[in-house]
Structure formats: C-alpha cells, structure tokens
C-alpha cells in the first residue's frame, strides 16, 4: 500500500506524475472522515507530548513507549474507548509513514487486555430522550426564531433517529414532502463515508404540538426554502445563513432539558436517536423497523436499546410485591 511519504517521494522523482500524485494525496486524505481525522489528531498530539516529556521518539515509537503511554493514561482514569482510539491514532501515523506499527506488539496488546480486565470497557451511556420528556420540552417553546428552530430540530432528530452530524448537514433540498410526512435524504453519515446515501421517512405526529413535519414546515417558513436546513440564530433572533456546528445539537438538547428541570448532564445530542430506538423497542416495534429508521447495519447496537426497554417491559419482579 502506498503511503503519504511514498507518494510524495514518487512525485519528487517523477515530475511528469506530480499532478496525478498530488490528486492521490488528496484522495488519501479523503479516505479518513473529518471527525476521525480530528479525533486521531488530538490523540496523536497527546502521545507526542508524552514522548517529548519522556525524551523518547514518537515516530517511530518503540512498543515500550506505547505500553508506558497507555498505562499512564489508564492510571489517569481515561476511558477504555479513548485508550483504543489513542492506539488507533498511533498505529495510523506509523502506517502512513511506512513504519512498523508498535501498537501491534504482543506486549502492548497484552497490556491493553489487562487494562480492560482491570478497569472495564463499559462506555458511558447517555439517557434517551423519551416521548414524555420530549413533549414536556416542546410544550415550553414559544414562537421566537430560536424556539421554532429548536422545536423542529428536536422533533425531527427524534422522528428520524438522526445523528447530530446528520442533522446539521441537512439542506432544505434534502426534505421531500410525502402524503405520510416527509422523506429526508441523508447524503453521507458516520457509517456511510462513501456517500451512498439513504432516505428516512418521518411521519406526521399524533398532534400538531409534537409533529416533526409541521414543526419543520414552520421553521422553513422562518429560515427560507434554500440552503442549510438548520441555521444559527443569534440572541436577537436573527437567522444566519451559516450552518451550525455539530456540537450545537448537544447544547440545544442540554439547554432545553435544563429549562424543564431535567438533569442536563444525563443528556446529549445522541439522546434523540437513543430516544427513538428505545421508545420503538418499548412499543414492540420490530428490530427491522428500528434498524430501517436508525440506519444501523447490524443488530448489535439495536439490541442495546431493546435490552434497555425489556428491563421494564418484561420484568420478572413486576407485580410480585
């Protein structure tokens, strides 16, 4: 496999190929999703800083340096998922430079297994935003531009089980009216980096107050029928043409939860997606139907929501006391 350094060297040695090889470097860069690239960059900088402080090389790194680094981070209380991300970043940096991957060392892998057994691998689970809580939130929203936007974002995010990155990437052109509601075209997502796309059907709600379709229509009437679907709104209620960053979804969810007395620390942008999956499981919807809405490719992730719902739907202790 050609690495970035190999391609760059080839361009230096073969000027006639320089143009095509420059394009090859861009494709190599595009092969990693922007969010993944940022996450790898953050983890790599942390490893480099550790190695610099210890006076050892980060590139190429010796397995002993990697082993010491992950041990130190585990001691700091870093989540196991973040440790695995750091290893992936270190490995990626070495592969792209045509170097042996120190994270593949048997010693490093044994230490990682020991960290997993000692500290556990459980990830923090955010609370799902369920229909009763969502109704409570939207009931408190008014007619200001910010409220109209947030109502549409929350209800559509729940109804389509969208990721926060999918919500902020939507354009008005991605919304197609349908007799049953709207069809939303997701052109690219976390699990679809090649841009194959998928269409999600979001039906009308049971009443106007919690209807994602009507809420979306109201927002488009305010923001305009072209460009980014969701846009930034300043404190004076002015709607910008700018697309909000992905982190804004989490901030909106937390702020709106706090406004009705819910513990904002328990919720995030993922709570809308988790809320739909959990509520659908509680209502007895099939795994196939849930996966069609969420876009999951396997049952493994959906099963987490089903198990969460089943704790209460089919509880052995219910009614015994």
C-alpha positions as a printed Julia matrix, in Angstrom:
321×3 Matrix{Float64}:
   0.0     0.0     0.0
   1.36    3.42   -0.93
   1.86    5.78    2.0
   1.82    9.56    2.0
   5.64    9.67    2.14
   5.98    7.15   -0.68
   3.61    9.13   -2.89
   5.37   12.41   -2.11
   8.76   10.86   -2.86
   7.46    9.48   -6.15
   6.27   12.95   -7.12
   9.73   14.38   -6.43
  11.41   11.68   -8.51
   8.91   11.7   -11.37
   7.83   15.29  -12.16
   5.6    14.09  -15.02
   3.44   12.26  -12.48
   3.33   15.13   -9.98
  -0.21   16.26  -10.87
  -1.8    12.83  -10.57
   0.2    12.03   -7.45
  -0.98   15.3    -5.86
  -4.54   14.13   -6.51
  -3.61   10.77   -4.98
  -2.55   12.53   -1.78
  -5.91   14.32   -1.65
  -7.73   11.01   -2.07
  -5.57    9.51    0.65
  -6.59   12.37    2.94
 -10.26   11.99    1.96
 -10.12    8.32    2.92
 -10.43    9.33    6.57
 -13.59   11.07    7.75
 -13.0    14.64    9.04
 -14.29   13.78   12.52
 -12.0    10.74   12.68
  -9.06   12.83   11.48
  -9.69   15.39   14.23
 -10.0    12.66   16.86
  -6.81   10.97   15.67
  -5.03   14.32   15.63
  -5.96   15.04   19.22
  -4.84   11.61   20.4
  -1.62   11.76   18.39
  -0.7    15.15   19.85
  -1.19   13.72   23.33
   1.15   10.84   22.57
   3.78   13.14   21.05
   3.66   15.4    24.11
   4.12   12.38   26.4
   7.08   11.12   24.36
   8.69   14.57   24.24
   8.41   14.89   28.02
   9.94   11.44   28.44
  12.72   12.11   25.94
  11.8     9.23   23.61
  10.83    9.16   19.94
   7.17    9.26   18.99
   7.81    8.41   15.32
   8.95    5.74   15.03
   7.84    4.75   18.51
   9.02    1.66   20.32
   6.39   -0.72   21.74
   7.72    0.1    25.23
   6.83    3.78   24.76
   3.3     2.88   23.67
   2.93    0.46   26.57
   4.07    3.12   29.04
   1.73    5.7    27.5
  -1.44    3.61   27.67
  -0.54    2.51   31.19
  -0.18    6.15   32.26
  -3.45    7.13   30.62
  -5.28    4.23   32.26
  -3.88    5.4    35.58
  -5.26    8.86   34.84
  -8.73    7.33   34.51
  -9.04    7.66   30.74
 -11.98    5.67   29.36
 -11.05    2.41   27.69
 -12.65    3.55   24.43
 -10.34    6.59   24.43
  -7.33    4.36   25.01
  -8.32    2.28   21.99
  -8.72    5.48   19.98
  -5.22    6.57   21.01
  -3.8     3.24   19.86
  -5.6     3.58   16.53
  -4.16    7.08   16.05
  -0.62    5.93   16.87
  -0.97    2.96   14.53
  -2.37    5.12   11.72
   0.52    7.6    11.97
   3.05    4.79   11.65
   1.26    3.11    8.75
   1.03    6.35    6.78
   4.77    6.8     7.16
   5.54    3.25    6.07
   6.73    2.25    9.55
   6.09   -0.83   11.64
   3.05   -0.44   13.85
   4.18   -0.54   17.51
   0.62   -0.95   18.78
   0.51   -4.43   17.17
   3.19   -5.63   19.57
   2.13   -8.69   21.58
   3.27   -6.9    24.74
   1.16   -3.81   24.02
  -1.89   -5.94   23.21
  -1.46   -7.95   26.42
  -1.29   -4.72   28.45
  -4.45   -3.43   26.73
  -6.25   -6.66   27.66
  -5.04   -6.2    31.24
  -6.38   -2.63   31.3
  -9.72   -3.89   30.03
  -9.93   -6.58   32.73
  -8.81   -4.21   35.49
 -10.8    -1.1    34.63
 -13.58   -2.5    32.47
 -14.68   -1.5    28.99
 -18.12   -0.06   29.69
 -18.85    3.21   27.93
 -20.93    5.99   29.47
 -24.47    5.77   28.18
 -26.45    8.97   27.75
 -30.09    8.94   28.76
 -32.59    8.54   25.92
 -34.96   11.45   25.42
 -38.29    9.64   25.52
 -41.64   10.92   24.15
 -43.0    12.09   27.53
 -39.9    14.21   28.15
 -39.83   15.48   24.58
 -43.49   16.59   24.84
 -42.64   18.42   28.06
 -39.76   20.24   26.37
 -41.58   21.34   23.21
 -44.61   22.43   25.25
 -42.4    25.11   26.81
 -41.19   26.52   23.49
 -42.67   29.69   22.04
 -42.73   31.43   18.67
 -39.29   33.06   18.59
 -36.94   32.03   15.8
 -34.76   30.1    18.23
 -37.73   28.27   19.69
 -39.16   27.44   16.28
 -35.79   26.08   15.14
 -35.23   24.05   18.29
 -38.72   22.56   18.15
 -38.1    21.4    14.58
 -34.6    20.13   15.35
 -35.67   18.16   18.43
 -38.76   16.6    16.88
 -37.08   15.8    13.57
 -33.99   14.45   15.33
 -36.19   12.11   17.34
 -38.54   11.13   14.49
 -35.69   10.3    12.14
 -33.32    8.92   14.81
 -30.67   11.16   13.29
 -27.12   11.62   14.45
 -26.18   15.18   15.32
 -23.79   15.32   12.36
 -26.6    14.25   10.04
 -28.95   16.93   11.35
 -26.55   19.84   10.86
 -25.52   18.59    7.4
 -29.07   18.68    6.04
 -30.12   21.13    3.34
 -33.68   22.23    2.63
 -33.32   20.39   -0.7
 -32.94   17.14    1.28
 -36.56   17.42    2.5
 -39.23   15.92    0.25
 -42.93   16.21    1.23
 -44.9    12.98    1.22
 -48.53   12.09    1.88
 -47.43   10.39    5.1
 -45.0    13.09    6.24
 -41.58   13.92    4.82
 -38.7    11.96    3.34
 -35.26   13.1     4.46
 -32.25   12.29    2.29
 -29.07   11.66    4.28
 -26.28   12.08    1.76
 -23.43   11.0     3.99
 -23.15    9.73    7.55
 -20.81    8.15   10.06
 -21.4     4.66    8.66
 -21.66    5.8     5.02
 -18.42    7.61    4.29
 -18.62    6.82    0.56
 -21.82    8.85    0.19
 -24.19    6.11   -0.98
 -26.93    7.92    0.94
 -30.23    6.75    2.37
 -33.76    8.1     2.7
 -35.55    8.23    6.06
 -39.32    8.55    6.25
 -40.53   10.79    9.1
 -44.3    10.55    9.6
 -46.72   13.16   10.87
 -47.05   13.28   14.65
 -50.13   12.34   16.64
 -50.91   16.0    17.26
 -49.76   19.36   15.9
 -47.84   20.17   19.09
 -45.44   17.23   18.69
 -45.48   16.81   14.92
 -41.98   16.86   13.39
 -43.39   17.57    9.93
 -45.41   20.63   10.97
 -42.54   21.86   13.14
 -40.19   21.54   10.18
 -42.59   23.41    7.88
 -42.84   26.22   10.44
 -39.06   26.51   10.67
 -38.57   26.56    6.88
 -41.14   29.37    6.69
 -38.93   31.36    9.07
 -35.48   30.45    7.73
 -36.15   30.21    4.0
 -36.59   27.45    1.47
 -32.99   27.11    0.26
 -29.56   26.4     1.69
 -28.81   24.79    5.04
 -31.88   23.38    6.76
 -30.85   24.26   10.31
 -29.07   27.59   10.81
 -27.56   29.63   13.57
 -29.85   32.08   15.4
 -28.31   34.9    17.43
 -29.6    36.17   20.77
 -31.64   38.84   18.99
 -33.5    36.24   16.92
 -31.66   36.95   13.67
 -31.36   33.86   11.47
 -27.96   33.41    9.85
 -27.2    31.6     6.61
 -24.44   29.76    8.49
 -24.79   26.08    9.24
 -24.41   25.42   12.99
 -21.58   23.15   14.18
 -22.37   19.57   15.2
 -21.8    20.38   18.86
 -24.7    22.81   18.81
 -27.17   19.9    18.8
 -25.89   18.71   22.17
 -26.0    22.25   23.55
 -29.61   22.68   22.4
 -30.65   19.34   23.9
 -28.97   20.1    27.22
 -30.33   23.65   27.41
 -33.89   22.6    26.63
 -33.73   19.72   29.1
 -32.46   22.03   31.84
 -35.24   24.52   31.09
 -37.88   21.98   32.15
 -36.0    20.68   35.17
 -34.34   17.62   33.66
 -30.73   16.84   34.59
 -28.89   18.17   31.54
 -25.76   16.17   32.4
 -27.6    12.96   31.55
 -28.46   14.03   28.0
 -26.57   14.79   24.8
 -27.13   15.1    21.08
 -27.31   11.28   20.93
 -30.31   11.29   23.29
 -32.7    11.99   20.39
 -31.52    8.97   18.42
 -31.42    6.79   21.52
 -34.89    8.04   22.47
 -36.47    6.91   19.22
 -34.79    3.49   19.33
 -35.73    2.92   22.98
 -39.31    4.15   22.59
 -39.77    2.0    19.48
 -38.48   -1.05   21.35
 -40.84   -0.33   24.27
 -43.71   -0.1    21.79
 -42.85   -3.51   20.38
 -41.57   -2.34   17.01
 -39.52   -4.95   15.17
 -35.74   -4.86   15.02
 -36.04   -4.47   11.25
 -38.24   -1.39   11.6
 -35.91    0.18   14.16
 -32.84   -0.5    12.01
 -34.57    0.96    8.98
 -35.12    4.2    10.87
 -31.74    4.4    12.6
 -29.68    3.15    9.67
 -27.85    0.56   11.79
 -26.27   -2.18    9.68
 -26.27   -4.84   12.39
 -28.48   -5.81   15.3
 -25.69   -5.45   17.86
 -26.29   -1.75   18.55
 -30.07   -2.02   18.27
 -30.04   -4.87   20.8
 -28.69   -2.44   23.4
 -31.85   -0.35   23.11
 -34.08   -3.44   23.06
 -32.43   -4.81   26.2
 -32.88   -1.45   27.91
 -36.58   -1.48   27.05
 -37.01   -5.14   28.04
 -35.8    -4.45   31.57
 -39.19   -2.85   32.17
 -41.42   -4.38   29.51
 -40.78   -7.97   30.65
 -39.6    -7.61   34.24
 -39.71  -10.76   36.38
 -40.26   -8.74   39.57
 -43.24   -6.78   38.24
 -46.38   -7.28   40.31
 -44.78   -9.67   42.81
 -44.72   -7.2    45.7
